[in-house]
Amino acid sequence: MPAAAPASSTSEALRVERLTKTYAGGFQALKGVDLTIRRGEIFALLGPNGAGKTTLISIVCGLVNPSSGRVTVEGHDIARDYRTTRALIGLVPQELTVDTFETVWDTVSFSRGLFGRAPDPAHIERVLRELSLWDKRDNRLRTLSGGMKRRVLIAKALSHEPRVLFLDEPTAGVDVELRRDMWQLVRGLRDSGVTIILTTHYIEEAEEMADRIGIINHGALMLVRDTAELLRELGRKRLSVQLQQPLAALPPDLAGLGLELAADGAELHYSYDSRDRDADMGALLQRLHAAGIAFRDLHTSESSLEDIFVGLLEETRA
């Protein structure tokens, strides 16, 4: 695993300031993005296809030139200190870009040399063992499964001991078991001091893994929040009441309370803002009792990150 982070006066791993990118055809992929990533956190960047995620990553990694703005990695400007910043960054691309005729050991060792790092077989061995690739070290890449090839991409990205690791859809196309293994690996990297920035289409992956979440759409960063805070602030709760006898319609006394009949009249649903301290469930249940409605069970549920994400995107289309 990467060595301990060097001493620094800043707790910021990455700072993006007023970043824009307009391609030759006039398409504006990024529109004044401002973003700060804390050292040692897992940050998930969410957005639909074409939102600007890959363009942002490509600029930070030195693969695409910005139209304007500034990016620093651990205090180093990516334009002025290109070699330094590139050596600080590891990138795991979404595409499986590997030389299929090379062995696992050779391709990972070669990646380390590309960054001018001296050979370190012990480090390469540690990385391969952590990724369950040690037994495959002499295998040619063409003989590996898709999941193992993706592990090799991660090993290549870690070969030069980066401090910031970008994972672009790291679990795309892998089975659930392997996805869980990768989540465990990412947590281990974070615990060792590596800053992780991941893009994902799996909402549950971001909810499970990320310390903070950013949502980008149409080239603009819509929001950045701590994951728990985002769920708390933008989430909604729903009370579901299972009735002893189905209702054909709501009694007039309950009109205007926001109640909805469901399950052919066998359930009542009530949605409310999770931040609303005035939502008195006891008073609501008393109103149901006063209206002669008996119930046999009730439960509450909260919005998932997917619900929040979809809702925010719908707001931008309105």
Secondary structure as the mmCIF struct_conf table of DSSP 4:
data_model
#
loop_
_struct_conf.conf_type_id
_struct_conf.id
_struct_conf.beg_label_comp_id
_struct_conf.beg_label_asym_id
_struct_conf.beg_label_seq_id
_struct_conf.end_label_comp_id
_struct_conf.end_label_asym_id
_struct_conf.end_label_seq_id
HELX_LH_PP_P HELX_LH_PP_P1 PRO A 2 ALA A 7
BEND BEND1 SER A 9 SER A 9
STRN STRN1 GLU A 12 THR A 22
TURN_TY1_P TURN_TY1_P1 ALA A 24 GLY A 25
BEND BEND2 GLY A 26 GLY A 26
STRN STRN2 GLN A 28 ARG A 38
TURN_TY1_P TURN_TY1_P2 ARG A 39 GLY A 40
STRN STRN3 ILE A 42 LEU A 46
TURN_TY1_P TURN_TY1_P3 ASN A 49 GLY A 50
BEND BEND3 ALA A 51 GLY A 52
HELX_RH_AL_P HELX_RH_AL_P1 LYS A 53 VAL A 60
TURN_TY1_P TURN_TY1_P4 CYS A 61 GLY A 62
BEND BEND4 LEU A 63 VAL A 64
BEND BEND5 SER A 67 SER A 67
STRN STRN4 SER A 68 VAL A 73
TURN_TY1_P TURN_TY1_P5 GLU A 74 GLY A 75
STRN STRN5 HIS A 76 ASP A 77
TURN_TY1_P TURN_TY1_P6 ILE A 78 ASP A 81
HELX_RH_AL_P HELX_RH_AL_P2 TYR A 82 LEU A 88
STRN STRN6 ILE A 89 VAL A 92
BEND BEND6 GLN A 94 GLU A 95
TURN_TY1_P TURN_TY1_P7 THR A 100 PHE A 101
BEND BEND7 GLU A 102 GLU A 102
STRN STRN7 THR A 103 THR A 103
HELX_RH_AL_P HELX_RH_AL_P3 VAL A 104 LEU A 114
TURN_TY1_P TURN_TY1_P8 PHE A 115 GLY A 116
HELX_LH_PP_P HELX_LH_PP_P2 ARG A 117 PRO A 119
HELX_RH_AL_P HELX_RH_AL_P4 PRO A 121 GLU A 130
TURN_TY1_P TURN_TY1_P9 LEU A 131 SER A 132
HELX_RH_3T_P HELX_RH_3T_P1 TRP A 134 LYS A 136
TURN_TY1_P TURN_TY1_P10 ARG A 137 ASP A 138
BEND BEND8 ASN A 139 ASN A 139
STRN STRN8 ARG A 140 ARG A 140
HELX_RH_3T_P HELX_RH_3T_P2 LEU A 141 THR A 143
BEND BEND9 LEU A 144 LEU A 144
HELX_RH_AL_P HELX_RH_AL_P5 GLY A 146 LEU A 158
TURN_TY1_P TURN_TY1_P11 SER A 159 HIS A 160
BEND BEND10 ARG A 163 ARG A 163
STRN STRN9 VAL A 164 ASP A 168
BEND BEND11 GLU A 169 GLU A 169
TURN_TY1_P TURN_TY1_P12 PRO A 170 GLY A 173
HELX_RH_AL_P HELX_RH_AL_P6 VAL A 176 ASP A 191
TURN_TY1_P TURN_TY1_P13 SER A 192 GLY A 193
STRN STRN10 THR A 195 THR A 199
BEND BEND12 HIS A 201 HIS A 201
HELX_RH_AL_P HELX_RH_AL_P7 ILE A 203 MET A 209
BEND BEND13 ASP A 211 ASP A 211
STRN STRN11 ARG A 212 ASN A 217
TURN_TY1_P TURN_TY1_P14 HIS A 218 GLY A 219
STRN STRN12 ALA A 220 ASP A 226
HELX_RH_AL_P HELX_RH_AL_P8 THR A 227 LEU A 234
STRN STRN13 ARG A 236 LEU A 243
BEND BEND14 GLN A 244 GLN A 245
BEND BEND15 ALA A 248 ALA A 249
HELX_RH_3T_P HELX_RH_3T_P3 PRO A 252 LEU A 254
TURN_TY1_P TURN_TY1_P15 ALA A 255 GLY A 256
BEND BEND16 LEU A 257 LEU A 257
STRN STRN14 LEU A 259 ALA A 262
TURN_TY1_P TURN_TY1_P16 ALA A 263 ALA A 266
STRN STRN15 GLU A 267 ASP A 273
TURN_TY1_P TURN_TY1_P17 SER A 274 ARG A 275
TURN_TY1_P TURN_TY1_P18 ARG A 277 ASP A 278
HELX_RH_AL_P HELX_RH_AL_P9 MET A 281 ALA A 290
TURN_TY1_P TURN_TY1_P19 ALA A 291 GLY A 292
STRN STRN16 PHE A 295 GLU A 302
HELX_RH_AL_P HELX_RH_AL_P10 LEU A 305 ARG A 317
#
